[in-house]
């Protein structure tokens, strides 16, 4: 039992940290590159990921509460419920989500539930409001219980601001290893690619206006014998200036792993520039060489910003499985942006608190006006 609980805990942690809410990493090549893009999809996307996790948690919570309300209240005919025709659907989707959260860890397994969970969570929230209204009508003291909402929000606001202030150094001063992707081409064709043997070469072009100091290419290493082949990688810009020239062996990467190459400095293009890197096999036969994963079906251009050439001949809509990135040590957010974030959180909470107090005051006044006069 202890082992099962430990396994479930590890899988759940991985699901919430590395699984469901990492969808934005797959949008790198389809979005623009600007300040907002950095905070939504790139290396400073921690706040967006946290927001997605909160939305998912509340969707699950209200869908679950809605199912409980129908089970213990809606079935007894105490009023019309939106959940009656949705109850089985709700239970099925909750079961599916909880199964994948506890067992599977890929976002593709749970995203199929997400949109409907938003709708079921909204229905559950409406039903919670209906139940609260019914309970408030049953007893006079419960009517004044609505003041607990603003009080709880004030306490929550203070707690959030205190935590943000106490962890300010973690966000603005603590240096962490970060990686910003300029290009991330993840697609590759099914099956094993042909090994790159002596005298053959592959050239991949790419275009970027983002700084980078790292290049990675994914390989297939299923050599029948020891992969002692040698390769040369040459990275140049559009003017022919050499950025990287290195020799590596077939033992440098495991099967389906990436080969990583680091530039001596940081390449910082002012405008969009075209670059190309060429991998040439210096020596190695079919049994001792490795292959480089690529998307070359010819049906779809996986990376429209560049192309793949085999021995100098263009491949129709072909691209290597590669990425270009800028790896650096730095803080998550600067101090001025962090202060703006705290101010935005404070304003949002004050707005919600003011609205809650206004609803309470309106409720009390309407009750007094509507109550019959004695005598």
CORJO-V904732 format. One record per backbone hydrogen bond with DSSP energy under -1.0 kcal/mol. CO is the residue of the C=O (numbers start at 0). NH is the residue of the N-H. If there is no record, write none. Layout:
BEGIN
<<CO:NH> <CO:NH>>
END
This chain:
BEGIN
<<0:4> <1:5> <2:6> <3:7> <4:8> <5:9> <6:10> <7:11> <8:12> <9:13> <10:14> <11:15> <12:16> <13:17> <14:19> <18:21> <21:24> <22:25> <23:26> <26:29> <33:37> <34:38> <35:39> <36:40> <36:41> <37:43> <41:44> <44:48> <45:49> <46:50> <47:51> <48:52> <49:53> <50:54> <51:55> <52:56> <53:57> <54:58> <55:59> <56:60> <57:61> <58:62> <59:63> <60:64> <61:65> <62:66> <63:67> <64:68> <65:69> <66:70> <67:71> <68:72> <68:73> <69:74> <72:75> <73:76> <82:86> <85:89> <86:90> <87:91> <88:92> <89:93> <90:94> <91:95> <92:96> <93:97> <94:98> <95:99> <96:100> <97:101> <98:102> <105:108> <106:110> <109:112> <112:116> <113:117> <114:118> <115:119> <116:120> <117:121> <118:122> <119:123> <120:124> <121:125> <122:126> <123:127> <124:128> <125:129> <126:130> <127:131> <128:132> <129:133> <130:134> <131:135> <132:136> <139:142> <142:145> <143:146> <144:147> <146:150> <147:151> <148:152> <149:153> <150:154> <151:155> <152:156> <153:157> <154:158> <155:159> <156:160> <157:161> <158:162> <159:163> <160:164> <161:165> <162:166> <164:167> <166:170> <167:171> <168:172> <168:173> <170:332> <175:329> <177:327> <179:325> <182:323> <196:199> <199:280> <200:310> <201:278> <202:308> <203:276> <205:274> <207:272> <211:266> <212:262> <213:324> <214:260> <215:322> <216:258> <217:292> <218:255> <219:290> <225:227> <228:249> <229:281> <229:282> <230:247> <231:279> <232:245> <233:277> <234:242> <234:243> <235:275> <236:239> <240:236> <243:234> <245:232> <247:230> <248:251> <253:256> <256:218> <258:216> <260:214> <266:211> <272:207> <274:205> <275:235> <276:203> <277:233> <278:201> <279:231> <280:198> <282:229> <283:197> <286:224> <287:228> <289:195> <290:219> <292:320> <293:188> <294:318> <302:305> <306:204> <307:314> <308:202> <309:312> <312:309> <314:317> <318:294> <319:321> <320:217> <321:184> <322:215> <323:181> <323:182> <324:212> <324:213> <325:179> <327:177> <329:175> <333:337> <334:338> <335:339> <336:340> <337:341> <338:342> <339:343> <340:344> <341:345> <342:346> <343:347> <344:348> <345:349> <346:350> <347:351> <348:352> <349:353> <350:354> <351:355> <352:356> <353:357> <354:358> <355:359> <356:360> <357:361> <358:362> <359:363> <360:364> <361:365> <362:366> <363:367> <364:368> <365:369> <366:370>>
END
